[in-house]
């Protein structure tokens, strides 16, 4: 098609060219940002050499500062520093391609991940030093024409060949990377990812599929339990009058069972779940209930994992439909919160009433009531941007107890292990963070560079 037959041809072509050029410019800027991170890494290494005992704290402090300043997850910043260090350690071709905008930051991430096998082989003497140079040349060539995902596949195979790794060695190495993670998917859903040995993952899916097919096949075998319309001396059942056209107006066929519009007649709702939905439900039951049967109940009835849910008292009472909160993750449907509150044992109600709450103690450790209040207030680690759930955090005195800080609500907050250590007094001033808590629970953090980052608290009702 030409511009003669399509008047918008040139405009569409120009828009595409402009978009491609903007993407290239973005990559160039990302390379410049990476160079800044590499320079910061050099300063950090110098600081670590002077204070080897605090090497880990120095690195954490640096990562925390950039995470807070950029409002970026700490894990993402860790990756960015790793990529920057990789490019600075003798990978000129990849670095130049990045500077020219030929490859993106996503490509660099995949190049770095796959290169680890080659670098390890060179360091161990199993591969020649030239292997890294060959890898760089091939990595740029592949990344120029492929997406980051395809680049990953190509480079993993290439790296294995250059490193001289056998299939068994690669599989043994990969086995150590097995893990289970969860990330939010929005609208009350989450993605549970399990990285497992391939044969076990395939076996798990096959078992779920077999169980799901058995559930679906059993739908036709289930006979509907219907109460008689007239239970006199000669009871009349719905099937007895199904042939009557007048009566059929009051009946309908739904799924595998017959039901009536008469509310006094009970019926079993049809199971219309897809096989994917059945597999997901079975996975929940098998992990949480061990046996998806009527005797054991559903997954909710048998949850043994530890979760913290907070919900307003008005929502719990059914006065409104405000979302509850699954601490450390995000919003939870109010019906689910009410269901959990009614089903689970060992939960206690906590009302944030200033006249009835113990807010201070003379002991170093807070009371259980104070801990419950703090769990409800904090939800997660109180360092800016950190989402580590409270049950994996420590209750910390914002103003050090050894220096006179009191054990009171307004001087306590949850911190994860990584961020707790950043304010320890044994860290030098040029790397130590400080925090100040306001009466409403807000915490102002001061970084080693003198910048301030604020983390706000929320007031809620919690079931723990």
FENBELLIN-V359360 format. One record per residue. N is the residue number from 0. SS is DSSP state (H for helix, E for strand, L for the rest). BURIAL is + if it has 9 or more other ideal C-beta (glycine too) atoms within 8 Angstrom, else -. D_CENTER is the distance of its C-alpha to the mean C-alpha in whole Angstrom. Layout:
# FENBELLIN-V359360
n->[N	N]
ss->[SS	SS]
burial->[BURIAL	BURIAL]
d_center->[D_CENTER	D_CENTER]
This chain:
# FENBELLIN-V359360
n->[0	1	2	3	4	5	6	7	8	9	10	11	12	13	14	15	16	17	18	19	20	21	22	23	24	25	26	27	28	29	30	31	32	33	34	35	36	37	38	39	40	41	42	43	44	45	46	47	48	49	50	51	52	53	54	55	56	57	58	59	60	61	62	63	64	65	66	67	68	69	70	71	72	73	74	75	76	77	78	79	80	81	82	83	84	85	86	87	88	89	90	91	92	93	94	95	96	97	98	99	100	101	102	103	104	105	106	107	108	109	110	111	112	113	114	115	116	117	118	119	120	121	122	123	124	125	126	127	128	129	130	131	132	133	134	135	136	137	138	139	140	141	142	143	144	145	146	147	148	149	150	151	152	153	154	155	156	157	158	159	160	161	162	163	164	165	166	167	168	169	170	171	172	173	174	175	176	177	178	179	180	181	182	183	184	185	186	187	188	189	190	191	192	193	194	195	196	197	198	199	200	201	202	203	204	205	206	207	208	209	210	211	212	213	214	215	216	217	218	219	220	221	222	223	224	225	226	227	228	229	230	231	232	233	234	235	236	237	238	239	240	241	242	243	244	245	246	247	248	249	250	251	252	253	254	255	256	257	258	259	260	261	262	263	264	265	266	267	268	269	270	271	272	273	274	275	276	277	278	279	280	281	282	283	284	285	286	287	288	289	290	291	292	293	294	295	296	297	298	299	300	301	302	303	304	305	306	307	308	309	310	311	312	313	314	315	316	317	318	319	320	321	322	323	324	325	326	327	328	329	330	331	332	333	334	335	336	337	338	339	340	341	342	343	344	345	346	347	348	349	350	351	352	353	354	355	356	357	358	359	360	361	362	363	364	365	366	367	368	369	370	371	372	373	374	375	376	377	378	379	380	381	382	383	384	385	386	387	388	389	390	391	392	393	394	395	396	397	398	399	400	401	402	403	404	405	406	407	408	409	410	411	412	413	414	415	416	417	418	419	420	421	422	423	424	425	426	427	428	429	430	431	432	433	434	435	436	437	438	439	440	441	442	443	444	445	446	447	448	449	450	451	452	453	454	455	456	457	458	459	460	461	462	463]
ss->[L	L	L	L	L	L	L	L	H	H	H	H	H	H	H	H	H	H	H	H	H	H	H	H	H	H	H	H	H	H	H	H	H	H	H	H	H	H	H	H	H	H	H	H	H	H	H	H	H	H	L	H	H	H	H	H	H	H	H	H	H	H	H	H	H	H	H	H	H	H	L	L	L	H	H	H	H	H	H	H	H	H	H	H	H	H	H	H	L	L	L	H	H	H	H	H	H	H	H	L	L	L	L	L	H	H	H	H	H	H	H	H	H	H	H	H	H	H	H	H	H	H	H	L	L	L	L	L	L	H	H	H	H	H	H	H	H	H	H	H	H	H	H	H	H	L	L	H	H	H	H	H	H	H	H	H	H	H	H	H	H	H	H	L	L	L	H	H	H	H	H	H	H	H	H	L	L	L	E	E	E	E	E	E	E	E	L	L	E	E	E	E	E	E	E	L	L	H	H	H	H	H	H	H	H	H	H	H	H	H	H	H	H	H	H	H	H	L	L	L	L	L	L	L	L	L	L	L	L	E	L	L	L	L	L	E	L	H	H	H	H	L	L	L	H	H	H	H	L	L	E	E	E	E	L	L	E	E	E	E	L	L	L	L	L	L	L	L	L	L	L	L	L	L	H	H	H	H	H	H	H	H	H	H	H	H	H	H	L	L	L	L	L	L	L	L	L	L	L	H	H	H	L	L	L	L	L	L	E	E	L	L	H	H	H	H	L	L	L	L	L	L	L	E	E	E	L	L	L	E	E	E	L	H	H	H	H	H	H	H	H	H	H	L	L	L	L	L	E	E	L	L	L	L	L	L	L	L	L	E	E	L	L	L	L	L	L	H	H	H	H	H	H	H	H	H	H	H	L	E	L	L	L	L	L	L	L	L	E	H	H	H	L	E	E	E	E	L	L	L	H	H	H	L	L	L	E	E	H	H	H	E	E	E	E	L	H	H	H	H	H	H	H	L	L	L	L	L	L	L	L	L	L	E	E	E	E	L	L	L	L	L	E	E	E	E	L	L	L	L	L	E	E	E	E	L	L	L	L	L	L	E	E	L]
burial->[-	-	-	-	-	-	-	-	+	-	-	-	-	-	-	-	-	-	-	-	-	-	+	+	+	+	+	+	-	+	+	+	+	+	+	-	+	+	-	+	+	+	-	+	-	-	+	+	-	-	+	-	-	+	+	-	+	+	+	+	+	+	+	+	+	+	+	+	+	-	-	+	-	+	-	+	+	+	+	+	+	+	+	+	+	+	+	+	-	-	+	-	+	+	+	-	+	+	+	-	+	+	+	+	+	-	+	+	+	+	+	+	-	+	+	+	+	+	+	+	+	+	-	-	-	-	+	-	-	-	+	+	+	+	+	+	+	+	+	+	-	+	+	+	-	+	-	+	-	+	+	+	-	+	+	+	-	+	+	+	-	+	+	-	+	-	-	-	-	+	-	-	+	-	-	-	-	-	-	-	-	-	-	-	-	-	-	-	-	-	-	-	-	-	-	-	-	-	-	-	+	-	-	+	+	-	-	+	+	-	+	+	+	-	+	+	-	-	+	-	-	+	-	+	-	+	-	-	+	-	-	-	-	-	-	-	-	+	-	-	+	+	-	-	-	-	+	-	-	-	+	-	-	-	-	-	+	+	+	+	-	-	-	-	+	-	+	-	-	+	-	-	-	-	+	-	-	+	+	-	+	+	+	+	+	+	-	+	+	-	-	+	-	-	-	+	-	-	+	+	+	+	+	-	-	-	-	+	+	+	+	+	-	-	+	+	-	-	-	-	-	-	-	+	+	+	+	+	+	-	-	+	+	+	-	+	+	+	+	+	+	-	-	-	-	-	-	-	-	+	-	+	-	-	-	-	+	-	+	-	+	-	-	-	-	+	-	-	-	+	+	+	+	+	+	+	+	+	+	+	+	+	+	+	+	+	-	+	+	+	-	-	+	-	+	+	+	+	+	-	+	-	-	-	+	-	+	+	+	+	+	+	+	+	+	+	-	+	+	+	+	+	+	+	-	-	+	-	-	-	+	+	+	-	+	+	+	+	-	-	+	+	+	+	+	+	+	+	-	-	-	-	+	+	+	-	+	-	-	+	+	+	+	+]
d_center->[46	48	48	52	50	47	47	43	43	44	41	38	39	39	36	34	36	35	31	31	33	31	28	30	31	27	27	30	28	25	27	29	26	25	29	28	25	28	31	28	28	31	32	29	31	34	33	32	35	37	35	33	33	30	29	25	25	27	24	21	23	23	20	19	22	21	17	19	21	19	17	14	11	13	11	13	16	16	16	19	21	21	22	25	26	26	28	31	32	34	32	35	34	31	31	34	32	29	32	34	31	31	28	24	22	20	23	23	20	21	24	23	21	24	26	25	27	30	30	30	33	35	35	36	39	38	38	40	39	39	36	34	36	36	33	32	35	33	30	31	33	31	28	31	31	28	24	21	20	24	25	22	24	27	27	25	29	31	29	30	34	34	33	35	33	34	31	31	31	28	26	27	25	22	22	21	18	16	13	10	7	4	2	5	8	11	14	13	11	7	7	8	9	12	14	18	22	23	25	23	21	23	25	22	22	26	26	24	26	29	28	27	30	32	31	32	35	36	35	39	40	39	42	42	43	46	48	51	52	56	56	60	62	61	57	56	53	51	52	55	55	53	56	57	56	57	54	52	51	50	47	45	43	39	37	39	41	44	43	45	45	47	44	46	45	42	40	37	35	34	31	30	26	26	25	22	21	23	21	18	20	22	19	18	21	22	19	19	23	24	27	26	30	32	33	29	28	24	21	21	24	23	20	20	17	16	15	16	17	19	21	25	28	29	26	27	30	30	31	29	25	23	19	18	15	12	12	9	7	10	13	15	18	21	23	20	20	24	24	22	24	27	26	24	27	27	25	27	28	27	29	29	33	34	38	36	33	34	33	35	36	38	37	34	31	30	31	29	29	28	25	24	25	23	20	21	21	18	15	14	15	18	18	17	14	12	10	10	11	15	16	15	17	21	23	25	28	28	31	32	34	36	37	38	35	35	33	32	29	30	30	26	23	20	19	16	19	18	19	22	24	24	27	29	32	33	31	33	34	33	29	29	27	28	27	29	28	30	31	29	26	25	25	26	25	28	27	29	30	31	29	27	24	23	20	22	21	21	24	23	24	22	22	22]
